[in-house]
Structure formats: structure tokens, C-alpha cells
Amino acid sequence: MWSVNWRAVLQPTQFLRRTVTTAVSSSTQPSSQSAIKAADPLQPVYLTLSSLHGKQVKDQAVALDPTVFNHPIRRDILHLCAVHYLDAQRQGTASTKTRGEVRGSGRKIRPQKGTGRARLGDGQSPMLRGGGVAFGPKPRDFSTKLNRKVIEMGMRVALSAKLKDQRLGVVRRLHWYCPKTRTLKRRLDLLGWTTGTLFVTGESQVHPALRLAGRNLPGMDFKVVNDLHVYDLIKWRRVVLDVSAIQALERRLSRGWVDVLEEPTVSQSQSAFPLLQSTSTEPRPVQLQ
């Protein structure tokens, strides 16, 4: 029978383990060379300016806040916001009567024994035609809770996705000169904005002539920026904003990239959202499809 000195066998392993632990602990100490460098400041996103009235705005672009219009795409956040909005739209008024609410007598239909047939109670039984409903729907609230910061992130993600897919347009003002549907349809046919287009304005209400001219056109809608939801940006194929709507969105969703002035006009050179002349040194603006 062999005799083994287990103390001598385990001693080198323990010494090796202590050596490796010491080497790893010494190598994980932070050094000045491995310090993380500060990230470069965010660059603005340039979007080509469009015109609803057919005026020449060639080589003009608007600078967009990158924290709002260049957010990483999060499909899970869009799903949460869409489900939250659709749950809030449910009426929740479906209602059925239980056996205690159905009108009728409580008399037993037939004797318990002696007939050879099945046992029955009163006529309000859920087994009988005209009786109550077992486990039927009752009026309730389907709305769910979602944090405000998640909804704001969903708005940033939806706007960034539209810009990335080239489905976002910007105009100076959403105004129209007459309430004739034919004139507006002719102009939108030239721009290619006739199918699945949502127009959003930053003013208190949609321009009356534009609303009257476009209310009979299928495949488009008009909204103010305060009524804009994440689901609207997901649902509509193309979104067209005016400059005041962009100002309102950046004022609400910006994360400190730019200081918003008090209602600046487009013509001001020191505006928080200036119209820029595109040059060879600037990034190429995105065209709306």
C-alpha cells in the first residue's frame, strides 16, 4: 500500500495560487496611461430646409440638437411607449351581467331528483340560454404607468429614427395662402408628401387655411407640438416640422447641448436654431424622402 504525503503535494499548488493572486492584484492597479480621455463635444445635426410654398431655399439647412435628433435607437423604449399610449386609448366600457344581475325568478326549474334529467337551479345559470355570463368583462381602466423620463427618451429615439431613415422634414412655417384643397394637393404632389405625412406646428393651433385645405386629403394629418406623441412618430411614414415645433421639442427634450433663447426668429443670426448656408467644410445635410 502506497503512502502519500498530502501536505507536500498541496503545498506547491497553494504557493502558485498565492503567486497568481499577487500578480493579478498588482496588474489591476490604475495607471496614468490608462486614464479615460474626455469625449469630444457633440456635433450638431444638419437637415436640409424644405419649403411648402415653393420658394427657393437651396443650400439652406437647420442645425438640430444632437441630444434630441441623434439619440441611439432603442426599439424596446419605442415598444414601451407605444403600448403605454394604446393602453390609454382603450375605453374599457365592455360589460356583461352575472347571474345575480340577470332579470328573472329564482325558482328552481325542476326537481332535483326523479325526472332523469340533469340537475338545474334557477334560470339565471350561466349554463342556460339567457342566463348570466361567467367571468365576463366589466368596466375597468386599461391605462398603465410609464415614467416621464422613459417617454421623453422614446420621443428622442423616435425623432432620431425618423431622421436616420430620412423621413423627417423641416419648413419655416406651416402656413397656406387659401383654403382650396386643389392648390394644396398640387403642391404636395410635387413634394411627394401626399401619403402618410404628419405636419406638426409649434404654434398654438394649426393654420386655419391649411387645416381647411388638407382636411379632405387622405393620408395626412395636422397637429400641434403639444399633442404630439411617440406613437404618432411611429405610425406616420413621414413627419414635417416647422421651426417653432423644433424649438419646442428641443426646449423640452434637450439635455444641455444648447441654450434656448426666448422665441427666437429664423431671420436672427444669433438664433438658437439658425439657418446655415451649407459649405464644403460642413457635413452634408440630410434630404427628406
N, C-alpha and C positions, 0 to 999 in steps of 0.2 A: 504494500500500500504506500502510495506516494504521500509525502507530507509537504505541504506548500506553505511558505511564509507569506501570508496575505498582506501583512504590513509592508513588506519590501516590494510587493507587486503594486500596491496602490499608491505608494509614496511618489514615484515619478509622475503619475497622472495628476496628482494634486499639485505638484510643483509646476507642471506645464500649464494647468488651469490658472494658477496664480500669475504666471508669467504673461499669459494671453490677456488676462483681465487688466493687468497693469499697463500693457502696451495699448490696449483699446482706450482706456481712460485717459492716457496721455495724448493719444492722437485726436481725441474728440474735443480738445480744448480750443476755443475760438482764437483765431489769429487775425491780425490786422489786414492780411492779404485777402482773407475770405469774407470780408465785410460786404454786405449787400449794398450795392450802389443805389442811389435815389433814382426813381423812374423819371423819364423825360416828361415835361408838361404835355398835356393833351393838345392835339392839333384840331382846329375847327373842321367841320364837315361842310363842303360847298355843294350847293344844289342849284341847278340852273333855274332861273326865274322864267315862268310862263306868263302868258297874257290871255285873259278871257276876251278882251275887246279887239284883238288883232293888232295891237300896237307893236312896234319893233322894240324888243328887249334883248337883242342878240348880244352875246358875250357878257350878260349880267347874271350874277349868282348871289345867293344869300348865304351868309355864314351861319351854320347851325351849331348848337351846343353839343359837343361830343358826348357829354354825360347823359344826354337825353336821346340823341339820334344815332349814337354809335355804341349802344349797350350790347353786351354778349347775349346771344339768342338763347332763351330758356323756354323750351316747349312745355316743361312742367308748370312754370308760372302762368303761361297762357292758358293751359288747361284749367288750372285752379280758378283763374279769373272768369273764364267762360262758364264753367259750372256754377260759380257763385252768382253770375248775372242771370243765367237761365233759371236757377232755382228761385230767385227773387221775382221772376216774371210769372211764376205759376200762381193761378188764382187760389187753388186749394179749396174750392167750394163743392166738390163732389160729396154727396151724402146719400146714405141708404137708411132704411128703417130696420131696426132689430125686431125680434118677436115681441118685445114689450111695447113697441111703438105702433105696430100694425093694428088697425081697427078691426074689431070682431069680438065674439064671445069667447070666454074662457072655458066653456063646457067641453067635456071630453067627447070626442066624436063617436066612439063606440066603446062597448065594454072591453075590459082588459082581457077577459077570457071567454071562451065559448063560441066565438064566431069562426075560429080557424084562420083568421087573417092576422096581418101584422099589428103590433101594438101602436096606438096613436094617442096623442094627447089632444090639445086644442088645435084650432085651425090656423094659428099663427106660427106653427112649427116651420123651421127652415126647410124641412123635407117636402112640404106641400106647396103646390102652386098657389100663389097669392099670399104666402106666408112671409115671415121676416127673412132678412139676409144675415147669414152668419159671417162674422169678421168682415163686414163691408166697410167701404171708405166713409170717413167722417170729415167735416171741415177742419183743416189744420194749416199751419204755416210751414211752407216748404223752404223758406229762406234759411240760408246758412251764414255763418260768421267767417269773415276773412279780414285779416289785419290790413290796416290802411297802407302800410309800407309795402305789403305784397301787391296791392292793387296799383300803387304808384310804380313799382318795378314792372308790373305787367304792361302798364302804359308805355314805359320806356322801351321794353322789349318789342311791343307791337309796332311802335313808330320806327325803331331800328330795323325791324324785319321788312317793313314797307319800303324803307329807303334802300336796304340791301337788295331787294327784289326789283328796284326801280319802279315802284308803284306809288310813289309819293310825289306830289306836285305842289308848287308854291306860286301864288299870284299876289299882286299888290293888294287888290281889293276885290271882294266878291260882290260886284255891282253890275246891274244890267240896265240899259237905257230905255227899254219898253217892255210891256207885259206880254208881247206876242210870242207864242210858243214856236212859231215857224222860224223866227230870226235866231232864237237861242239854239234850236236844233241844228240849223245850218252851221252855226259856229262850232258847236260841239262835234259835229261830224268831221269838220276839218281838223280838229284837235285829236279826234279819236277817243273822246271821253263820253261816249253815249251809252256804254254798257258797264254796269257795276261800278259807278262812280259816286263817291260821297263827298259833298262840298261842306267844309267846316269853316265858319267865320268866327272871329274873335269879338265881334260887336254884340250888342245886347239882343239883337234879333236879325233874322235873315232879311236881306234887302227885299222890300215888297214886290218890286218889278221882277226880280229874279225868282222869287217864290211863285208868283203867278205864272211866269213863263215856263217854269220847269215842273209844275205840279202834275201836268198831264203826260210827261215824258216817262216811260217805264225805264227801270234800271238805274235810277239815280235818286238821291235824296239830299236834303239840305238840313244842316244842324248848326247850332251854336256850340262853342267850345265847352261851355259849362255842362252841356248834355251829352258830351262825348264819352263813350265807354270803351273798354278794351274789346268787348265783343263786337262793337261796330268796326273797329280796325281789322279784326279777324274776318268778319263777314264780307265786307265790301272789297272788291278786287282792286280798286284804285281810290286813293284819298287825296283830295286837293285842299290845301290850307291857304288862307291868306296870311299876310304878315302879322296882323294883330292876333290871329289864332296861335301862331308860332310864339309870339311874345307871351301870351297867356300860358301856353304849355311849358315854356322854359322857366317862367316865373314860378310855376307850381312844382315842376319836376326837376329843376336844375339842382346839381349837387355842388354848387360853389365855383363853377368854372368861370362865370361872367356875372358882373353886377348889372342888374336890370334897371334901367332908368325909368322914370315915371312917364309912361305912354309916349315914347319917342316916335317921331315920324320917320317915314322912309327917306325923305329928302335930306334929313340931317346927316351930316358927315360923321358926327360923333355918336350915332345911334348904336344901341347895344346889338342890333341886328342889321348891319349895314349891307347895302347892295354893292358888291365889289365887281370891278372890271377884271375879268379873267385874263391872266398873262401866262407866258410860258413857264414862269417860275412857280406858279401856284398849281395845286392839284386840279385835275380835270373835273369839272362839275358833272353830276350825275344827270342823265336825261330821263325824263318821265316816259314810260311806255304805256 
